[in-house]
Amino acid sequence: MNASRKTAEFSRRTTLTGGALVGIGLAEGLLGAAPAAAAGAAASDAAAAAGGNSRYARGLAVLRETSGERGAAVVESLKDIAPDLGRFVVEFAYGDIYPRAGLDLRERELVTLGSLTAQGDTAPQLNFHIDAALHVGVKPAEVIEALIHLVPFMGFPRALNAIGVARTVFADRGVAFRPPVMNDARDRYKRGVDKLVEIDGRHGLEVVESLKDIAPDLGRFIVEFTFGDVYHRPWLSPRRRQLVTVGALTSFGDTAPQLRVHIGAALNVGLSPAQVVEALIHVVPYAGFPRVLNALTVAREVFEKRKASVS
């Protein structure tokens, strides 16, 4: 292979693996001219190399269901530097985690968007998973709403960066998206209180009250902005909002008090304890075992206090 061909191949692999580690892949256009058939053949070769491994076969099937052929091409691109990493992505993330009962693929992709946005510096992985979310049936408005929802928890910069990625994915897919605009003339504080009580119960108001002696305006901002402006928006269901929130807080780390409130809120809006646990387990490939173990400790406390059973 001459120098120019080596350089081109190295560049292609670098582009592909830039989105690996479960986030597999960049925008489809960055995959060059390699046809889907080639990716499928590569995946077949990889499956054969796995020696009939049932976890690998199951994972590859779920990966295709989630992303089409894009993921298989990236797994193939890891062969020259970390083939076992590609196998772990397929076997563990997509063979062990994604097929588990409790959450469907749309819900899993929303948890993933929460996790990746919270961590920041994950544009290649966000590109893949925003595309995957659309692929499995999450509506464009729900994708954008999930990212807007994270502003009170993770701040504007990370949400803005994620929105920029979504813009690219929508353009690459030819998604015709007309963004909804909130239009509610009611008092922000009043509608915020109503939504806060609906989501968190009366305990949420106690948190706001506890700030009166030190930062009363912060309490007002929580009510008006977080619940009056953001949570009040109708383009993402309360259940899905809490899945996004739990995924984000778990991945961000050091958020036990907030996780305690929002795991409780997840139960309030109809998620079962088993679904909450499933959302936490789903975060492992994206944020690692330590943060998920910490979150499970919080979940155990919430369940015990409510006398709620996972089984």
Secondary structure, DSSP 8 states (H G I E B T S, - for coil): --HHHHHHHHHHHHHHHTT-TTS----GGGGTT--HHHHHHHHHHHHHHTTS-HHHHHHHHHHHHHHTTHHHHHHHHTTTT-HHHHHHIIIIIIIIITT-TTS-HHHHHHHHHHHHHHH-S-HHHHHHHHHHHHHTT--HHHHHHHHHHTHHHH-HHHHHHHHHHHHHHHHHHT-----------S-HHHHHHHHHHHHH-HHHHHHHHTTTTT-HHHHHHIIIIIIIIITT-SSS-HHHHHHHHHHHHHHH-S-HHHHHHHHHHHHHTT--HHHHHHHHHHHHHHH-HHHHHHHHHHHHHHHHHHT----
